[in-house]
Amino acid sequence: MISRAYTVAFQGVEARPVEVQCAVAPGLPAFSIVGLPDKAVSEARERVRAAFAALSIALPARRITVNLSPADLPKEGSHFDLPIALALLAAIEIIPPEAASESIALGELSLDGCLMPVAGALPAAMAAASEGRRLLCPEASGAEAAWVRDATVIGAATLGDVLRHFTGQGVISPARPGEVVEDTGCKDLRDVKGQDRAKRALEIAAAGRHHLLFVGAPGSGKSMLAARLPGILPMLSAAEALETSMIQSLCGLIDSGGICRSRPFRAPHHTASMAAIVGGGRRAQPGEISLAHNGVLFLDELPEFSRPVLETLRQPLETGSVNVARANAHVSYPSRFMLIAAANPCKCGALSDPGRACARAPQCAQDYMGRISGPLMDRFDLRVDVPAVAFSDLDQPACGEGSAEVAQRVAIAREIQTSRYDGYAGLRQNADAEGKLLEEVAAPDSEGRALLLQAAERFGLTARGYHRVLRVARTIADLAGEPLMRRPHVAEALSFRIPA
């Protein structure tokens, strides 16, 4: 008799269905797993054997063969333990064979039969919904997987609970979606003393998902400003939360409480490798730019990153996705993020400080900022010089608008953009608009157009720079609540694009 259970194998964010076939035949006692398993899958037989012993289930003294079909698809990870156990339980007629084949299962077994949480529950739930099956997973992963409304998710704590569920002795109720509320702490925009222009740029970037570069002396507050960006960004919508959590689930970054509606904020160190930033490795895992999908990627000390790593950012910044090609895998990950970068004006950082003299100025600044290529620099919508803050300003009490007031304006501007791009697939903010649509929604009045053409001719704006000025001006108009782009909106957008 051959019994069947079902699970998934992951290729990028895609979960491909896998049929687990189990045959118990006469012959010398053996337990083998075939179908291109990796080391973790091959070791499943020992975990399954120990879990069965903990439940006082004796394996028959026969030849047990488990086949993972399709056999040419690589199988990686410990989540194959539970489906292998289900197929074996059905083969030795402890649970009904039809019950084992009605579910897509994944979970790691401990030696005492407990089910441990595994990465990828959310993509597996998506696959279960598309296949018309329910999902059987560890209890700790149930709240995460239940976010897929079209899938019935059963979360079990132990293999014994699975047995009782399938035999009718203790039916498990479907899991409910869980949500984690992150504590943002006390990082309020009001804590930043001075830097009104930088705060304004941060607000514009948050409203339209524009890329922003801070350049200033060490200690001027660049990192402090960037750390307060999550406080003014709106929460993820249900669709965005699902997209973002799919990637986090593959990397095992989702806690047992469910998924989080806060936008991701990733800040890798400048020593990070290309595989860590873009994605890759042996299993072609997603990198930081994909983990920042629908959120923020903050690169502090931008010129200190290696040149090849920085150059690989150019395609994802334009397309919103990244292709990771390896010898054994070719996968595509979404990477629509907001890039916030910070850099010192020169290697010593003293170029813009009148109280300190840079011995190699201006060559020091040219050499240091020259590490950032022109094409990458052209992809920043907003560039802001952040001057050093005087000690007298630091001694003053906190004043100005806080994160709550700015976040309210940002939320209104984003609602305007959501209505504007409703019906356009893949378009949500002004930064996504291009081509004919950009010409329609970001058409300035006659005075604004004349100013833009004059600036383009005088300062040599590229075609990419010209379009990015239009997008920023459209966001500035949205923040002002004005349907028409006028000359002041274009002028402010140009002031963040053209160096003083």
ABEGO torsion letter per residue (X at the ends): XBBBBBBBBBBEABBBBBBBBBBBBBEBBBBBBBGGBBAAAAAAAAAAAAAAAAAGBBBBBBBBBBBBOBAABBBBEAAAAAAAAAAAAAAAGABBAAAAAABBBBEBBBAAGBBBBBBGAAAAAAAAAAAGBBBBBBAAAAAAAAABAABBBBBBABAAAAAAAAAGABBBBBBBBBBBBBBAEABBAAABBEGAAAAAAAAAAAAAGBBBBBBBBBGAGAAAAAAAAAAABBBBBAAAAAAAAAAAAAAGABBAAEBBABBBBBBBBAABBAAAAAEEEAAGBBBAAAAABGBBBBBBGAAABBAAAAAAAAAAAAAGBBBBBBAABBBBBBBBBBBBBBBBABAAGAAABAABBBAAOAAAAAAAAAABBAAAAAABABBBBBBBBBAAAAABBBBEBBAAAAAAAAAAAAAAAAAAABGBBGBABAAABBEAAAAAAABBBAAAAAAAAAAAAAAGBBAAAAAAAAAAAAAAAAAAGBABBBAAAAAAAAAAABBX
